[in-house]
Amino acid sequence: MKDQHTDVRGWVAYHRAIGVGKFYLVDTGSGESMQSVLQDHIDSGLVDFEYDSGILPTRGTHGPQLGVYQQCIAKASKRNERWMALIDLDEFLVIRDATPDLPTLLHDYESAGALVVNWVVFGSSGQTVRSPLEPLASFWMCAPDQHSENLHVKSIVQPARVAGVTTDPHHLKYVEPYFAVNTTHDRVDGPKSERQASDRLALYHYALKSEEEYQAKMKRGSGMGNQKTMAFFHYVNNYTAAVCLDGIDKGRYLASFVS
């Protein structure tokens, strides 16, 4: 994360509400450290925070993201953490069935190296300025089911079973005989799955948010070293033509937990 002071507390509050018990957050060079907006969570032990602007790219990449992954996986493995989700502040894990919380859902995948979760990509929904509500409650235009961008996955890994990172943030290497599966227990080896499997759990990816927020995203840069442009903004808005309303009520309800 970087220069996302206004985003992080809502993101933590939401994931804490669905059962996440510990957060490993790495600030990769904000102009002003994000520690100040997280201090109470750091003091309580909920958040493990590190400010490090010098994390080097891993071989074949151009940004700090995979170096952060390696660092956090090693720390979590040493501390015997059972599961770790490797996601960004513009991504929200959304339980879409009757499972009460994320730890309960993960019990069904304990034999795997990781559970991978498909994106549901959201566009700007025509919004030009930042909403006072959280992303879940603010955006409703998404990529239709089985769109190629929704085939991208992110991983909830068992840290002790990870052998290393690859050259993208969407998949990892695992200690034999372990491998990643999706929510229907199909093996997934690369950055994309063959089909979108998000009936139980999805990763709502707010790739743009409002135009104002996207302009700020372009300025701070990508964790993988990619330079975003307005062409990407228009590209995402063009394909996010479906309507996804199930996050709206969750976002509005959970807004009351943000402080």
VEXRO-220076 format. One record per residue: y, x, z of N, C-alpha, C, CB in turn. Coordinates in steps of 0.001 Angstrom, whole numbers. Glycine has a CB too. Layout:
! residues N
n.py,n.px,n.pz,ca.py,ca.px,ca.pz,c.py,c.px,c.pz,cb.py,cb.px,cb.pz
Y,X,Z,Y,X,Z,Y,X,Z,Y,X,Z
...
This chain:
! residues 259
n.py,n.px,n.pz,ca.py,ca.px,ca.pz,c.py,c.px,c.pz,cb.py,cb.px,cb.pz
-1181,848,0,0,0,0,1235,887,0,3,-961,1220
2314,350,-583,3556,1107,-684,4719,135,-837,3507,2104,-1875
5735,298,31,6953,-513,-41,6653,-2008,-112,7779,-102,-1246
5703,-2476,701,5332,-3892,718,5501,-4466,2128,3871,-4080,229
6626,-4110,2735,6912,-4516,4113,6891,-6034,4290,8264,-3973,4542
7347,-6762,3289,7421,-8223,3418,6092,-8907,3120,8488,-8770,2492
5116,-8155,2622,3828,-8741,2235,2728,-8560,3276,3376,-8143,942
2795,-7476,4032,1603,-7027,4746,1217,-7926,5915,1814,-5634,5246
2179,-8473,6652,1807,-9250,7841,1098,-10555,7465,3055,-9560,8682
1559,-11206,6411,888,-12423,5977,-520,-12141,5483,1690,-13104,4888
-682,-11035,4775,-1992,-10632,4261,-2963,-10350,5412,-1856,-9385,3359
-2484,-9635,6435,-3315,-9364,7614,-3653,-10665,8339,-2597,-8388,8575
-2662,-11531,8544,-2895,-12789,9269,-3941,-13641,8574,-1593,-13580,9406
-3852,-13717,7252,-4822,-14523,6510,-6233,-13969,6675,-4448,-14577,5023
-6410,-12691,6442,-7766,-12128,6505,-8309,-12083,7930,-7777,-10726,5913
-7430,-11949,8900,-7873,-12050,10288,-8403,-13454,10566,-6718,-11706,11256
-7762,-14471,9981,-8172,-15862,10203,-9538,-16171,9613,-7148,-16803,9614
-9959,-15434,8566,-11287,-15691,8005,-12344,-14740,8566,-11242,-15572,6489
-11975,-13951,9586,-12992,-13201,10310,-12948,-11700,10217,-14268,-13623,9864
-11955,-11132,9542,-11851,-9671,9497,-11412,-9172,10865,-10852,-9205,8388
-12133,-8189,11405,-11865,-7740,12767,-11123,-6427,12883,-13125,-7625,13488
-10975,-5688,11771,-10312,-4389,11800,-9720,-4113,10425,-11300,-3258,12219
-8523,-3533,10391,-7853,-3210,9135,-7561,-1717,9076,-6548,-4026,8981
-7960,-1081,7995,-7628,313,7729,-6582,317,6629,-8897,1154,7325
-5343,585,6994,-4230,480,6056,-3596,1851,5848,-3179,-532,6563
-3435,2211,4583,-2857,3508,4240,-1591,3280,3430,-3871,4388,3450
-476,3770,3960,819,3717,3284,953,4997,2473,2011,3555,4308
971,4852,1141,960,6030,277,2357,6418,-188,74,5782,-925
3312,6430,743,4617,6985,414,5749,5996,312,4524,7696,-836
5777,4945,1154,6922,4039,1163,8191,4814,1475,6718,2903,2186
9321,4314,929,10598,4946,1231,10849,4984,2724,11732,4217,530
10473,3921,3402,10475,3861,4868,9088,3411,5285,11595,2885,5426
8459,4153,6163,7088,3854,6562,6932,2393,6954,6665,4752,7718
5794,1817,6597,5499,434,6937,5004,267,8376,4473,-112,5982
4948,1356,9120,4461,1292,10498,5287,330,11344,4478,2679,11126
6603,285,11119,7482,-515,11975,7126,-1999,11948,8927,-331,11551
6657,-2509,10803,6345,-3941,10727,4921,-4236,11201,6529,-4446,9293
4173,-3200,11553,2782,-3367,11980,2542,-2864,13403,1857,-2639,11021
3590,-2437,14096,3407,-1716,15346,2611,-2496,16383,4738,-1355,15913
2841,-3795,16509,2095,-4566,17510,606,-4605,17170,2653,-5999,17612
279,-4708,15897,-1129,-4700,15483,-1763,-3318,15671,-1251,-5135,14015
-978,-2276,15481,-1469,-916,15716,-1738,-721,17209,-447,140,15200
-802,-1173,18050,-946,-1021,19503,-2153,-1787,20030,320,-1497,20215
-2457,-2949,19423,-3588,-3757,19884,-4927,-3224,19394,-3419,-5187,19428
-4896,-2319,18412,-6127,-1795,17836,-6615,-2558,16617,-7191,-1794,18864
-5921,-3621,16240,-6330,-4395,15070,-6174,-3576,13793,-5513,-5690,14970
-5111,-2785,13735,-4803,-2003,12535,-4907,-518,12822,-3404,-2340,12012
-5662,176,11970,-5659,1636,11917,-4706,1997,10786,-7125,2244,11688
-3570,2606,11122,-2514,2856,10135,-2349,4345,9895,-1183,2247,10597
-2136,4686,8626,-1849,6073,8270,-785,6100,7180,-3136,6808,7802
204,6973,7383,1221,7206,6371,917,8546,5733,2666,7169,6976
617,8543,4453,244,9781,3767,677,9695,2310,-1287,10041,3872
1747,10396,1979,2251,10395,603,1638,11503,-236,3759,10534,601
723,12281,372,178,13440,-326,-1277,13314,-732,329,14629,519
-1825,12094,-760,-3211,11912,-1163,-3340,12204,-2650,-3703,10480,-838
-4199,13146,-2990,-4338,13588,-4376,-5243,12649,-5165,-4889,15015,-4428
-4980,12486,-6455,-5883,11696,-7296,-7262,12336,-7348,-5313,11551,-8717
-8300,11523,-7433,-9639,12056,-7666,-9771,12424,-9136,-10735,11030,-7250
-10778,13232,-9449,-10946,13716,-10814,-11058,12551,-11802,-12186,14614,-10909
-10287,12653,-12887,-10312,11620,-13914,-9372,10465,-13666,-11675,11099,-14048
-8565,10532,-12596,-7614,9455,-12291,-6227,10055,-12083,-8061,8649,-11029
-5221,9161,-11926,-3836,9617,-11857,-3068,9068,-10661,-3125,9237,-13112
-3734,8439,-9728,-3045,7879,-8574,-3876,8048,-7310,-2730,6404,-8806
-3330,7680,-6158,-4001,7934,-4881,-5075,6940,-4477,-3001,7975,-3826
-5263,5849,-5239,-6086,4745,-4745,-7513,5159,-4392,-6128,3650,-5772
-8168,5890,-5273,-9559,6246,-5006,-9680,7284,-3908,-10218,6759,-6265
-8658,8128,-3767,-8629,9043,-2630,-8531,8298,-1314,-7470,10009,-2761
-7751,7214,-1311,-7668,6340,-132,-9026,5719,151,-6603,5233,-337
-9701,5245,-905,-11032,4671,-721,-11962,5671,-38,-11621,4233,-2073
-11996,6890,-545,-12883,7909,20,-12569,8157,1487,-12768,9216,-767
-11292,8263,1780,-10851,8542,3142,-11252,7422,4098,-9339,8744,3176
-11031,6172,3671,-11320,5035,4545,-12819,4801,4695,-10654,3777,4006
-13580,4988,3624,-15030,4829,3715,-15614,5851,4676,-15681,4967,2328
-15141,7095,4594,-15637,8140,5497,-15319,7804,6952,-15028,9502,5128
-14111,7325,7190,-13705,6971,8551,-14534,5796,9076,-12204,6623,8591
-14726,4777,8227,-15493,3603,8640,-16956,3938,8882,-15383,2511,7593
-17517,4814,8052,-18910,5215,8229,-19092,5971,9533,-19377,6074,7054
-18166,6854,9847,-18236,7631,11094,-18154,6712,12308,-17103,8679,11147
-17414,5616,12174,-17237,4675,13288,-18275,3555,13260,-15832,4076,13250
-19248,3681,12363,-20342,2697,12250,-19856,1288,11944,-21144,2673,13528
-18802,1180,11141,-18385,-138,10667,-19457,-660,9711,-16978,-75,9964
-19807,-1937,9844,-20883,-2477,9023,-20423,-2801,7607,-21452,-3717,9671
-19252,-3399,7485,-18732,-3801,6166,-17272,-3383,6032,-18872,-5338,5958
-16862,-3041,4825,-15458,-2746,4541,-15108,-3286,3158,-15177,-1212,4624
-14070,-4120,3090,-13586,-4645,1808,-12522,-3697,1264,-13011,-6097,1967
-12702,-3261,26,-11774,-2335,-618,-10882,-3135,-1563,-12540,-1200,-1386
-9812,-3688,-1007,-8934,-4580,-1770,-7481,-4207,-1521,-9184,-6060,-1392
-6591,-4808,-2316,-5166,-4513,-2264,-4389,-5666,-1623,-4632,-4231,-3671
-3091,-5426,-1389,-2266,-6447,-740,-1936,-7624,-1647,-992,-5829,-250
-2230,-7503,-2936,-2033,-8669,-3810,-3352,-9392,-4079,-1394,-8238,-5140
-4366,-9109,-3267,-5687,-9728,-3410,-6094,-10396,-2100,-6745,-8676,-3833
-6604,-11620,-2201,-6988,-12412,-1034,-8423,-12905,-1206,-6015,-13608,-829
-9275,-12604,-247,-10639,-13120,-251,-10611,-14598,150,-11552,-12295,712
-11158,-15451,-698,-11122,-16897,-459,-12550,-17439,-434,-10276,-17625,-1549
-12950,-17982,714,-14262,-18621,845,-14172,-19998,215,-14717,-18715,2345
-15080,-20290,-726,-14968,-21519,-1505,-16083,-22522,-1223,-14959,-21187,-2964
-16970,-22196,-270,-17994,-23174,122,-17794,-23508,1592,-19444,-22626,-137
-18823,-24027,2246,-18676,-24478,3630,-18916,-23382,4661,-19617,-25610,3889
-19105,-22144,4231,-19318,-21044,5168,-18099,-20900,6074,-19596,-19718,4411
-18291,-20807,7399,-17132,-20854,8306,-16254,-19615,8288,-17603,-21076,9692
-16839,-18449,8000,-16031,-17229,8020,-16720,-16136,7218,-15783,-16757,9468
-16018,-15040,7009,-16534,-13966,6178,-17739,-13250,6798,-15442,-12973,5910
-17742,-12916,8101,-18937,-12289,8663,-20201,-13125,8489,-18721,-12016,10121
-20091,-14437,8636,-21254,-15300,8438,-21746,-15214,7004,-20917,-16753,8795
-20838,-15222,6050,-21213,-15131,4644,-21909,-13800,4349,-19974,-15294,3751
-21421,-12720,4926,-21972,-11398,4636,-23394,-11211,5173,-21071,-10336,5216
-23786,-12012,6153,-25166,-11926,6658,-26184,-12101,5537,-25405,-12983,7743
-25835,-12863,4519,-26783,-13152,3440,-26961,-11992,2469,-26332,-14367,2681
-26194,-10908,2675,-26228,-9788,1723,-26482,-8453,2423,-24913,-9720,943
-27098,-8513,3601,-27269,-7309,4413,-28188,-6275,3788,-27799,-7681,5754
-29047,-6675,2854,-29961,-5718,2233,-29318,-4931,1099,-31176,-6437,1716
-28113,-5300,704,-27442,-4672,-437,-26578,-3502,-7,-26593,-5691,-1177
-26182,-2690,-984,-25206,-1650,-717,-23805,-2215,-612,-25256,-595,-1792
-23557,-3296,-1354,-22241,-3947,-1342,-22362,-5353,-1906,-21206,-3126,-2154
-21419,-6186,-1521,-21220,-7477,-2164,-19986,-7346,-3035,-21070,-8642,-1115
-20121,-7593,-4334,-18946,-7567,-5203,-18432,-8980,-5412,-19274,-6904,-6559
-17113,-9088,-5523,-16448,-10385,-5585,-15588,-10432,-6835,-15592,-10643,-4311
-15739,-11494,-7610,-14964,-11632,-8845,-13524,-12017,-8581,-15599,-12659,-9746
-12660,-11463,-9405,-11271,-11888,-9419,-11127,-13336,-9883,-10456,-10974,-10313
-10094,-13998,-9376,-9471,-15142,-10036,-8014,-14714,-10187,-9641,-16527,-9203
-7602,-14414,-11428,-6283,-13845,-11667,-5231,-14951,-11770,-6291,-12991,-12945
-4118,-14752,-11066,-3010,-15703,-11081,-1805,-15094,-11794,-2631,-16123,-9644
-1075,-15960,-12512,178,-15553,-13122,1362,-15916,-12243,329,-16188,-14489
2547,-15938,-12835,3762,-16189,-12057,4009,-17674,-11804,4955,-15595,-12767
3258,-18556,-12465,3465,-20008,-12355,4909,-20394,-12657,3083,-20496,-10953
5580,-19617,-13491,6948,-19921,-13894,8003,-19589,-12857,7049,-21347,-14234
7621,-18919,-11770,8569,-18653,-10691,9341,-17359,-10958,7836,-18568,-9339
10628,-17402,-10748,11477,-16242,-11025,11871,-15473,-9774,12717,-16682,-11744
11892,-16134,-8615,12289,-15456,-7371,11189,-15610,-6329,13633,-16025,-6829
11204,-14738,-5359,10186,-14728,-4316,10197,-16030,-3532,10397,-13547,-3375
9016,-16574,-3294,8865,-17781,-2487,8856,-17415,-1005,7569,-18538,-2870
9393,-18285,-124,9301,-18020,1315,7882,-18171,1852,10226,-18947,2069
6994,-18799,1066,5608,-18987,1482,4741,-17837,989,5066,-20324,963
3543,-17733,1560,2601,-16697,1156,2083,-16972,-261,1424,-16616,2157
1550,-15951,-945,1060,-16150,-2318,65,-17294,-2466,420,-14892,-2808
-852,-17450,-1525,-1832,-18530,-1628,-1162,-19884,-1776,-2738,-18537,-411
-22,-20037,-1120,663,-21335,-1135,1707,-21436,-2240,1324,-21585,204
1894,-20375,-3004,3030,-20332,-3919,2675,-20390,-5397,3799,-19108,-3668
1447,-20041,-5758,1091,-19919,-7169,-149,-20748,-7478,856,-18444,-7542
-160,-21368,-8652,-1261,-22277,-8989,-1792,-22108,-10409,-814,-23693,-8802
-1140,-21297,-11242,-1619,-21081,-12604,-2516,-19852,-12630,-434,-20918,-13593
-3774,-20040,-13065,-4767,-18971,-12984,-5535,-18840,-14294,-5738,-19229,-11827
-6282,-17761,-14410,-7149,-17576,-15573,-8305,-18564,-15498,-7677,-16116,-15650
-8693,-19172,-16613,-9819,-20115,-16599,-11123,-19417,-16240,-9956,-20804,-17959
-12067,-20176,-15728,-13384,-19634,-15378,-13983,-18889,-16564,-14336,-20761,-14921
-14621,-17773,-16246,-15319,-16927,-17217,-14374,-16178,-18169,-16272,-17773,-18024
-13056,-16234,-17928,-12155,-15389,-18701,-12515,-13927,-18441,-10663,-15674,-18335
-12346,-13086,-19433,-12787,-11692,-19314,-12127,-10959,-18153,-12502,-10951,-20600
-10872,-11300,-17822,-10216,-10625,-16695,-10837,-11033,-15362,-8715,-10938,-16687
-11341,-12265,-15287,-11999,-12711,-14054,-13374,-12086,-13860,-12128,-14217,-14055
-13874,-11387,-14854,-15156,-10696,-14697,-15014,-9398,-13912,-15763,-10406,-16058
-13776,-8914,-13727,-13563,-7747,-12868,-14002,-8072,-11445,-12075,-7304,-12892
-14531,-7065,-10769,-14964,-7239,-9383,-14278,-6221,-8488,-16494,-7109,-9266
-14213,-6555,-7217,-13891,-5614,-6150,-15044,-5672,-5151,-12501,-5955,-5463
-15121,-4667,-4284,-16328,-4472,-3486,-16092,-4620,-1989,-16902,-3119,-3764
-17055,-5289,-1343,-17160,-5273,120,-18401,-4431,403,-17265,-6759,757
-18193,-3194,816,-19285,-2223,898,-19821,-2095,2312,-18822,-865,401
-21055,-1615,2392,-21584,-1108,3654,-21332,407,3607,-23149,-1469,3855
-20344,900,4365,-19874,2279,4198,-20970,3338,4243,-18874,2585,5249
-21971,3174,5108,-23027,4177,5225,-23894,4251,3977,-23893,3879,6427
-23800,3245,3106,-24628,3204,1899,-23849,3608,637,-25206,1806,1719
-22612,4042,792,-21791,4458,-346,-21979,5948,-590,-20295,4129,-102
-22288,6299,-1832,-22464,7709,-2200,-21174,8328,-2722,-23558,7846,-3250
-20226,7509,-3183,-18974,8041,-3683,-18246,7056,-4565,-19216,9308,-4434
-17029,7442,-4960,-16227,6608,-5836,-16541,6939,-7295,-14724,6796,-5543
-16018,6127,-8206,-16149,6385,-9637,-14760,6777,-10164,-16726,5121,-10402
-14382,6319,-11336,-13046,6601,-11863,-12190,5345,-11953,-13150,7247,-13232
-12637,4256,-11323,-11829,3042,-11272,-12036,2387,-9912,-12201,2060,-12435
-11137,1474,-9525,-11237,857,-8198,-12204,-316,-8131,-9887,398,-7761
-12904,-607,-9218,-13719,-1816,-9292,-15187,-1613,-8945,-13623,-2385,-10653
-15687,-400,-8948,-17084,-202,-8555,-17268,1200,-7981,-18032,-422,-9763
-18371,1365,-7244,-18661,2618,-6559,-20089,3037,-6842,-18427,2485,-5047
-20453,4213,-6320,-21821,4709,-6400,-22464,4548,-5027,-21862,6202,-6873
-23789,4276,-5022,-24477,3970,-3775,-25664,4893,-3543,-24939,2529,-3774
-25972,5092,-2280,-27141,5872,-1884,-28395,5117,-2311,-27146,6143,-344
-29320,5808,-2936,-30590,5178,-3315,-31322,4708,-2066,-31478,6160,-4126
-31949,3548,-2085,-32193,2642,-3217,-31189,1496,-3302,-33586,2073,-3120
-30007,1656,-2695,-29076,533,-2581,-28236,359,-3847,-28160,732,-1375
-27745,-858,-4043,-26876,-1175,-5174,-26043,-2398,-4799,-27709,-1433,-6486
-25071,-2724,-5656,-24187,-3857,-5409,-24748,-5129,-6028,-22790,-3574,-5961
-24509,-6243,-5351,-24889,-7557,-5876,-23683,-8482,-5797,-26100,-8155,-5089
-23732,-9545,-6615,-22696,-10574,-6488,-23194,-11690,-5578,-22301,-11141,-7881
-22444,-12772,-5471,-22800,-13817,-4510,-24075,-14562,-4874,-21674,-14798,-4390
-24535,-14436,-6119,-25806,-15048,-6511,-26944,-14027,-6511,-25679,-15688,-7897
-26694,-12880,-5885,-27679,-11805,-5713,-28066,-11111,-7021,-28918,-12358,-5064
-27253,-11253,-8059,-27479,-10502,-9288,-26924,-9085,-9119,-26818,-11216,-10506
-27637,-8101,-9611,-27170,-6721,-9532,-25960,-6526,-10450,-28306,-5736,-9909
-24953,-5823,-9938,-23752,-5511,-10721,-23490,-4016,-10584,-22505,-6357,-10241
-23546,-3298,-11691,-23430,-1840,-11638,-22080,-1302,-12089,-24493,-1232,-12474
-21287,-2066,-12796,-20039,-1553,-13335,-18822,-2265,-12799,-20052,-1649,-14813
-17677,-2058,-13451,-16429,-2666,-12989,-16326,-4158,-13265,-15277,-1977,-13626
-17211,-4676,-14146,-17222,-6100,-14451,-18633,-6652,-14305,-16683,-6358,-15871
-18716,-7912,-13964,-20001,-8611,-13950,-20217,-9277,-15302,-20058,-9663,-12801
-21455,-9645,-15577,-21744,-10318,-16850,-21164,-11726,-16886,-23254,-10376,-17090
-21063,-12343,-15715,-20466,-13675,-15643,-19716,-13791,-14330,-21546,-14793,-15770
-18780,-14694,-14278,-18019,-14919,-13055,-18855,-15725,-12075,-16690,-15642,-13356
-19060,-15178,-10876,-19830,-15857,-9831,-18922,-15993,-8610,-21158,-15069,-9478
-18204,-17096,-8528,-17223,-17245,-7454,-17297,-18596,-6760,-15839,-17042,-7998
-18484,-19228,-6799,-18632,-20513,-6116,-18554,-20360,-4599,-19956,-21164,-6503
-19063,-19238,-4072,-19044,-19013,-2624,-17799,-18257,-2179,-20285,-18249,-2197
-17472,-17200,-2905,-16385,-16311,-2495,-15686,-15795,-3739,-16913,-15131,-1626
-14374,-15809,-3722,-13587,-15296,-4844,-12490,-14388,-4310,-12978,-16458,-5682
-11968,-13546,-5191,-10855,-12677,-4838,-9645,-13121,-5662,-11204,-11160,-5091
-8750,-13836,-5006,-7559,-14329,-5694,-6604,-13155,-5878,-6876,-15499,-4896
-6387,-12801,-7147,-5593,-11627,-7493,-4246,-12080,-8037,-6333,-10735,-8526
-3201,-11894,-7224,-1857,-12286,-7612,-1212,-11102,-8328,-1012,-12734,-6371
-1594,-10965,-9599,-1254,-9777,-10377,244,-9657,-10640,-1997,-9794,-11689
952,-10784,-10635,2378,-10770,-10951,3241,-11215,-9779,2649,-11654,-12142
2896,-12336,-9162,3759,-13096,-8274,4984,-13532,-9086,4171,-12250,-7007
6152,-13647,-8460,7336,-14090,-9196,7871,-12943,-10060,8435,-14595,-8218
8749,-13279,-10996,9333,-12228,-11837,10096,-11209,-10987,10272,-12845,-12895
10800,-11681,-9965,11516,-10786,-9062,10554,-9799,-8395,12271,-11596,-7997
9425,-10296,-7905,8454,-9431,-7234,7768,-8495,-8217,7413,-10271,-6506
7564,-8965,-9437,6952,-8100,-10437,7886,-6948,-10813,6581,-8911,-11685
9175,-7215,-10869,10136,-6141,-11134,10041,-5066,-10049,11577,-6704,-11210
9886,-5492,-8793,9735,-4534,-7695,8415,-3771,-7816,9808,-5258,-6336
7369,-4459,-8285,6068,-3813,-8469,6151,-2725,-9534,4999,-4852,-8854
6871,-2979,-10599,7032,-1962,-11636,7709,-720,-11078,7838,-2518,-12813
8690,-908,-10201,9435,227,-9644,8576,1075,-8702,10670,-276,-8901
7734,429,-7898,6954,1218,-6934,5731,1864,-7555,6523,347,-5783
5285,1397,-8718,4173,2033,-9407,2822,1524,-8941,4241,3515,-9219
1789,2007,-9605,416,1571,-9358,-346,2600,-8545,-307,1307,-10675
-1275,2119,-7723,-2122,3012,-6951,-3042,3848,-7814,-2932,2227,-5979
-3256,3420,-9063,-4069,4182,-10009,-3212,4990,-10979,-4980,3246,-10784
-1893,4993,-10764,-1015,5767,-11611,-651,5115,-12920,-1625,7049,-11883
-964,3817,-13065,-640,3101,-14299,780,2548,-14224,-1653,1957,-14551
1512,2630,-15306,2866,2111,-15343,2872,692,-15894,3768,3017,-16182
3196,-258,-15041,3270,-1650,-15479,4566,-1894,-16260,3183,-2606,-14265
4521,-2814,-17207,5669,-3161,-18039,5823,-4671,-18110,5519,-2568,-19453
6935,-5118,-18689,7120,-6555,-18889,6141,-7102,-19919,8553,-6850,-19323
5634,-6258,-20787,4605,-6716,-21731,3373,-7194,-20964,4219,-5582,-22724
3015,-6501,-19878,1883,-6926,-19057,2189,-8257,-18371,1543,-5851,-18007
3407,-8422,-17906,3830,-9682,-17276,3600,-10857,-18231,5326,-9612,-16861
4027,-10705,-19479,3864,-11781,-20448,2395,-11971,-20842,4705,-11497,-21689
1650,-10862,-20911,221,-10941,-21234,-522,-11780,-20196,-394,-9528,-21315
-285,-11509,-18921,-978,-12251,-17863,-557,-13717,-17876,-690,-11624,-16482
733,-13978,-18028,1186,-15374,-18052,596,-16148,-19222,2704,-15431,-18117
330,-15474,-20317,-235,-16160,-21480,-1658,-16652,-21248,-212,-15243,-22674
-2450,-15894,-20485,-3841,-16317,-20298,-4086,-17070,-18996,-4738,-15120,-20345
-3126,-17094,-18092,-3308,-17859,-16845,-2832,-19290,-17080,-2525,-17199,-15645
-3637,-20023,-17839,-3260,-21371,-18275,-4022,-22478,-17552,-3482,-21504,-19756
-4955,-22104,-16670,-5692,-23102,-15890,-4952,-23382,-14585,-7143,-22621,-15602
-5346,-24459,-13920,-4712,-24839,-12657,-5703,-24631,-11522,-4221,-26315,-12696
-5306,-23843,-10528,-6140,-23566,-9345,-5354,-23989,-8107,-6549,-22037,-9265
-5736,-25097,-7529,-4983,-25659,-6406,-5619,-25412,-5044,-4819,-27126,-6606
-6854,-24875,-5018,-7561,-24834,-3739,-6959,-23841,-2754,-9005,-24493,-3968
-6142,-22897,-3219,-5522,-21968,-2288,-4250,-22498,-1662,-5231,-20691,-2978
-3660,-23521,-2266,-2353,-24000,-1809,-2407,-24480,-356,-1860,-25132,-2715
-3346,-25362,-38,-3428,-25887,1324,-3779,-24788,2328,-4465,-27010,1396
-4687,-23887,1951,-5029,-22771,2843,-3791,-21940,3151,-6124,-21881,2213
-3022,-21644,2120,-1839,-20826,2314,-795,-21489,3189,-1240,-20489,997
-597,-22780,2997,413,-23473,3804,-31,-23593,5260,695,-24867,3225
-1321,-23846,5472,-1823,-23939,6852,-1713,-22601,7564,-3282,-24418,6865
-2112,-21533,6867,-2139,-20220,7504,-758,-19603,7639,-3027,-19294,6726
235,-20159,6966,1596,-19655,7117,2057,-19726,8572,2554,-20443,6224
1493,-20675,9315,1901,-20834,10717,1410,-19678,11587,1373,-22159,11272
455,-18862,11076,-50,-17746,11862,739,-16460,11620,-1511,-17517,11548
1631,-16469,10646,2361,-15254,10290,3563,-15106,11198,2800,-15280,8810
3641,-13937,11826,4792,-13672,12706,5105,-12203,12713,4525,-14159,14138
